Amino acid sequence: MILIIDDDLAVCASLLLLMNKEGFEAAAVHDPIRAMEFLQRQTPDLILLDMNFSAETTGEDGLKLLTLVKKRSPAIAVILITGWATINLAVKGMKMGASDFIHKPWQNAHLLASVKTILHLNIKTAPLLTRKKLDARYDFSHIVGEDPALLNILETIGKVASTDAPILITGESGTGKELIAEAIHQNSLRANKPFVKVNLGGVSTSLFESEMFGHVRGAFTDARADRIGRFETAHKGTIFLDEVGDLELSSQVKLLRVLQDRTYEPLGSSRSKIVDVRVVCATNRILEEMVAGHTFREDLFYRINLINIRLPALRERPADIPLLVHFFLKNLSEIYKRPLDVSPEAIQWLQRASLPGNIRQLKNLVERAVLTSTDEIISIGHLQANYQPSIRKTGAAGFPEVGAMTIEEMEAGMIRRAMDFHKNKVARAARALGLTRSALYRRLEKFGIQYDEDEN
């Protein structure tokens, strides 16, 4: 059951017709008092809530009613319908528990996609506890692992893949974010349509519009012909925006518009184009911190973050390391045309090793060991010969040479040194690093560094 709350009779009639046409049971009320009376008699699965019920156009009416609804029935999903209300108010509504926000005039396809996604996610299903059951229902052939955290992620992917919900994949570098994005596409209704990957970290601000939305001939000096952008290439399919946290603020505004309105204009053109894409984003950054620091737009964060999938670091799922190693060796056996295996002692060594590069680092380490060895069995010695975490090339002023170490590895190393020096006392280490305690706690959790819970 869907409840529509809007004081505009024409809007209610239009939404009722749309919902009924799609097979949904729906009802409409026209003011907050009747809305609360309805909720005393019946509990809908979803509410479409207008944000204004008076001459004022501040949106505060809708937020007050949202507060009452959530206080009475926290489980009811709410989609805000914004007309005069600002994006800031819509974001405030998301913080207060709304599931999504839609702009008037809305696009029927976009609204229905949001409604179906939210209703689908609220369906209670029996948990799929085994990898065998998941594989019988979905295509996860390129994802290796049986850790409970990974199985929960795969179950979530299975539930949301058939919807058009925007998904944000977070996690450290090398945890397999691109594989997860591909699995979402492969299990979606768009599987036979394009899957377009874009590394936003490699797209400069000056080229962003041309790269993402295309350009027409003559749009700039070297534009000798029309060019199709990434969004148009992904039309009817999925676009994967990797490293979304690296996007400059000016480009974030342009991305927000296409995600919000489903329209864009090629550079140099005044004609808008409509695009139908599923958007999956990924980042190894902590976007919440970037929002707080005003380097990532809050409205864009909520637009891409309807579903959040956090991938665990490899150190959080050590039982999956043997499965991954044997998967890599099977593929390498086919490539190099020789049988390959790994000793139990080597597996145990890998499970204890520091692998800040996660699955990507593990794969590279195993492949280097195979390439430098003529033996059929990979031993600890083969791995140790190709694993030298303490040896770093240094450049000027003692810094690692460019490419020898990532910023994330440098940050983790500095935090570990500070924690060791201050005997795992968080407050002292935070002061030494110039961080707040809460900021340091987040980084300690991110890098899996142990610390003292009780300290002076």
PENOR-V233179 format. One record per pair of residues at least 6 apart in sequence whose ideal C-beta (glycine too) atoms are under 7 Angstrom apart, sorted by the first residue. I is the first residue (numbers start at 1). J is the second residue. D is the distance in Angstrom with one decimal. If there is no record, write none. Layout:
# PENOR-V233179
I	J	D
I	J	D
This chain:
# PENOR-V233179
1	25	4.9
1	42	6.9
1	44	4.4
1	45	5.7
2	19	5.4
2	24	5.2
2	26	4.4
2	44	6.1
2	45	6.8
2	46	4.9
2	48	6.6
3	27	5.6
3	38	6.4
3	44	4.0
3	47	4.8
4	12	5.5
4	15	4.9
4	16	6.5
4	26	6.3
4	28	4.2
4	48	4.8
5	29	5.7
5	35	4.8
5	47	6.3
5	48	6.9
5	49	5.0
5	50	6.1
6	12	5.2
6	30	6.8
6	50	4.0
6	81	6.8
7	30	5.1
7	31	6.0
7	50	6.7
7	53	5.0
12	28	4.0
12	30	6.8
15	48	6.2
16	26	5.4
16	28	5.6
18	108	5.9
19	26	3.9
20	26	6.1
22	112	6.1
29	35	5.0
29	38	5.5
31	53	5.7
32	53	6.1
32	65	4.7
35	65	6.4
36	68	6.3
39	69	6.9
39	72	5.9
39	73	6.6
43	73	5.9
43	76	6.7
44	76	6.4
45	77	6.9
45	119	5.9
45	122	6.4
46	77	4.8
46	79	6.9
46	115	6.5
46	118	6.1
46	119	5.9
47	69	6.4
47	76	6.0
47	78	4.8
48	79	5.3
48	81	5.8
49	62	5.7
49	65	6.5
49	66	6.3
49	78	5.4
49	79	7.0
49	80	5.6
49	81	6.5
50	62	6.1
50	81	5.0
51	59	4.0
51	61	6.6
51	62	3.1
51	80	5.9
51	81	6.9
51	82	5.5
51	85	4.3
51	89	6.7
52	59	6.3
52	61	5.5
52	62	6.5
52	83	6.7
52	84	6.0
52	85	6.7
53	61	4.3
54	61	5.8
57	84	3.5
59	82	7.0
59	85	3.2
59	86	6.9
59	89	4.0
62	80	6.3
62	85	7.0
63	89	6.8
63	92	6.6
63	93	5.9
63	96	6.6
66	78	6.0
66	93	5.9
66	96	5.7
66	97	6.9
66	98	6.2
67	96	6.4
69	76	6.2
69	78	6.4
70	96	6.8
70	97	4.6
77	99	4.7
77	118	4.7
77	122	5.9
78	97	6.8
78	98	4.7
78	99	6.1
79	98	6.9
79	99	6.0
79	100	4.9
79	102	6.0
79	114	6.0
79	115	6.9
79	118	6.9
80	90	5.8
80	93	4.8
80	98	5.0
80	101	4.3
81	102	5.5
81	104	6.2
82	90	5.1
82	101	5.6
82	103	5.5
82	104	6.7
83	104	4.0
87	299	4.7
90	101	3.9
91	298	5.3
91	299	5.2
91	302	5.5
93	101	6.4
94	101	6.7
94	302	4.6
99	118	5.0
100	114	4.8
100	118	6.7
100	306	6.4
102	110	7.0
102	111	5.4
102	114	6.4
103	260	6.8
107	262	6.2
110	262	5.9
113	164	4.1
116	163	6.2
117	163	3.9
117	164	6.3
117	165	4.1
120	159	6.9
120	163	5.4
121	159	6.5
121	160	6.6
127	155	6.9
128	134	5.2
128	155	5.2
131	146	4.8
131	151	6.4
134	140	6.3
134	151	6.7
134	154	5.2
134	155	6.6
134	158	6.8
137	158	6.3
138	158	4.7
138	187	5.1
139	186	5.3
139	187	5.8
140	154	5.7
140	183	5.8
142	179	5.8
143	154	6.9
143	179	5.8
143	183	6.0
144	320	7.0
144	323	5.3
144	324	5.2
144	327	4.7
145	317	6.4
145	320	4.0
145	323	6.1
146	320	6.6
146	323	6.7
147	317	3.8
147	319	6.0
147	320	5.0
149	312	4.9
149	316	6.7
149	317	6.3
150	317	6.3
150	320	6.9
153	309	5.8
153	311	6.9
156	309	6.3
157	180	6.8
157	183	5.8
157	184	5.7
157	187	6.7
158	187	6.5
160	167	6.6
160	307	5.3
161	184	5.2
161	187	3.8
161	188	4.7
162	188	6.0
162	189	5.8
164	278	5.3
165	306	5.0
165	307	5.1
166	279	4.8
166	303	6.7
166	304	5.1
166	306	5.0
167	184	6.3
167	280	4.8
167	307	4.6
167	309	6.3
168	281	5.0
168	304	5.2
168	305	4.6
168	308	5.1
169	177	4.6
169	180	5.4
169	181	6.3
169	280	6.8
169	282	4.2
169	309	4.9
169	311	6.6
170	283	6.1
170	308	6.6
170	310	4.9
171	177	6.0
171	284	6.6
171	310	5.8
171	311	3.3
172	284	5.6
172	313	5.1
172	358	5.8
172	408	7.0
173	284	5.0
173	357	6.6
173	358	6.8
173	406	6.7
173	408	6.3
174	357	4.5
174	358	3.5
174	359	5.4
174	360	3.4
174	361	5.8
175	311	4.1
175	313	6.2
175	358	4.9
175	359	6.3
176	311	6.1
176	359	5.4
177	242	7.0
177	282	4.1
177	311	6.2
178	197	7.0
178	242	6.7
180	309	6.4
180	311	6.6
181	240	4.4
181	280	4.7
181	282	6.4
182	195	6.6
184	280	5.8
185	191	6.3
185	195	4.6
185	238	4.2
188	238	6.8
188	278	6.5
190	236	6.6
190	237	5.1
190	238	5.6
190	278	5.8
193	236	4.6
193	237	3.4
194	233	6.1
194	234	5.2
194	237	3.7
195	237	5.9
195	238	5.1
195	240	6.9
196	230	5.5
196	233	5.3
196	234	3.9
196	237	6.7
196	239	4.9
196	240	6.8
197	240	4.7
197	242	6.6
198	230	5.2
198	239	6.7
198	240	6.8
198	241	5.5
198	242	6.7
199	242	4.9
199	243	5.7
200	241	5.7
200	242	6.5
200	243	5.0
200	244	5.7
200	246	5.6
200	247	5.1
201	243	3.7
201	246	3.9
203	211	5.2
205	248	4.7
205	250	6.1
205	251	5.7
208	251	4.4
208	254	6.7
209	254	6.4
209	267	4.6
210	227	6.6
210	267	5.1
211	229	6.5
211	230	6.4
212	229	5.1
212	230	5.2
212	231	5.9
213	229	4.2
213	231	6.1
213	264	4.6
213	265	6.8
213	266	5.4
213	267	6.4
214	227	5.0
214	228	4.9
214	229	3.3
214	232	5.9
214	266	4.3
214	267	7.0
215	223	5.3
215	227	5.2
215	266	5.5
215	267	3.8
215	268	5.3
216	226	5.3
216	266	5.6
216	268	4.4
216	269	4.8
217	223	5.8
217	224	6.5
217	225	5.4
217	226	5.4
218	268	6.4
219	267	4.6
219	268	2.7
223	268	6.9
229	266	6.6
230	239	6.4
231	239	6.4
231	258	6.2
231	264	6.1
231	275	5.0
231	277	6.3
232	273	6.9
232	275	6.7
234	277	4.8
235	275	5.7
235	276	6.0
235	277	6.5
236	276	5.5
237	277	6.6
238	277	6.7
238	278	4.3
238	280	6.2
239	277	5.0
239	279	5.8
240	280	5.0
241	279	6.8
241	281	4.6
242	282	4.9
243	283	6.1
244	281	4.3
244	282	6.7
244	283	5.1
244	304	6.8
245	283	3.8
245	285	3.4
245	287	5.9
245	290	6.2
245	296	6.5
247	255	6.7
249	297	6.8
252	296	6.9
252	297	4.8
252	300	5.2
255	300	6.6
256	297	6.5
256	299	6.3
256	300	4.7
256	303	6.3
258	264	4.5
258	275	6.7
259	279	6.1
259	303	5.1
259	304	6.9
260	303	6.4
262	274	6.0
262	275	5.8
263	272	4.6
263	273	6.6
263	274	5.5
264	272	6.9
264	273	5.9
264	275	6.4
265	271	6.7
265	272	5.4
279	304	6.6
281	304	4.7
284	408	7.0
286	442	6.7
287	296	5.4
287	301	5.5
290	296	3.7
291	298	5.0
291	301	5.3
313	358	5.7
313	448	6.5
314	321	6.9
314	355	5.4
314	358	4.4
314	359	5.9
314	362	6.5
315	355	7.0
315	448	5.2
318	351	4.6
321	347	6.8
321	350	5.4
321	351	5.2
321	362	6.9
322	347	5.1
324	359	6.4
324	362	6.1
325	342	5.6
325	347	6.4
325	350	6.6
325	366	5.9
328	363	5.5
328	366	4.8
328	367	6.9
329	340	4.5
329	341	6.7
329	342	6.3
329	366	6.8
332	340	5.9
332	367	6.3
332	370	5.1
333	339	6.0
333	340	4.7
336	370	6.8
338	376	6.7
339	376	5.3
340	370	6.3
340	376	6.1
340	378	6.9
341	376	6.4
341	377	5.3
342	377	6.9
342	378	4.4
343	377	5.7
343	378	6.8
343	379	5.2
345	380	5.4
346	378	5.7
346	379	5.5
346	380	4.9
346	383	5.7
349	380	4.8
349	383	6.3
350	383	6.7
353	387	6.7
354	389	5.9
355	361	5.0
355	362	5.6
356	409	5.3
356	412	6.2
365	383	6.4
365	386	5.9
365	387	5.8
368	386	4.2
369	378	5.2
369	382	4.2
369	383	5.4
369	386	5.2
370	378	6.8
372	385	6.8
372	386	6.4
373	382	4.8
392	400	4.9
392	404	5.4
392	405	5.7
393	400	6.5
393	401	4.1
393	404	4.7
394	400	5.9
394	401	6.4
395	401	4.5
395	402	6.9
400	410	7.0
412	447	4.5
415	433	6.9
415	443	5.8
415	447	6.5
415	449	6.2
416	449	6.1
418	429	4.3
418	432	5.2
418	433	5.4
419	429	5.1
419	449	6.1
419	451	6.5
422	428	4.1
422	429	4.6
422	432	6.5
424	450	6.7
424	451	5.1
424	452	4.8
425	452	6.1
425	455	4.9
426	437	5.9
426	440	5.9
426	441	6.8
426	451	5.2
426	452	6.8
426	455	6.3
427	437	5.9
427	455	6.0
429	440	6.4
430	436	6.4
430	437	4.9
430	440	4.2
433	440	6.7
444	451	5.3
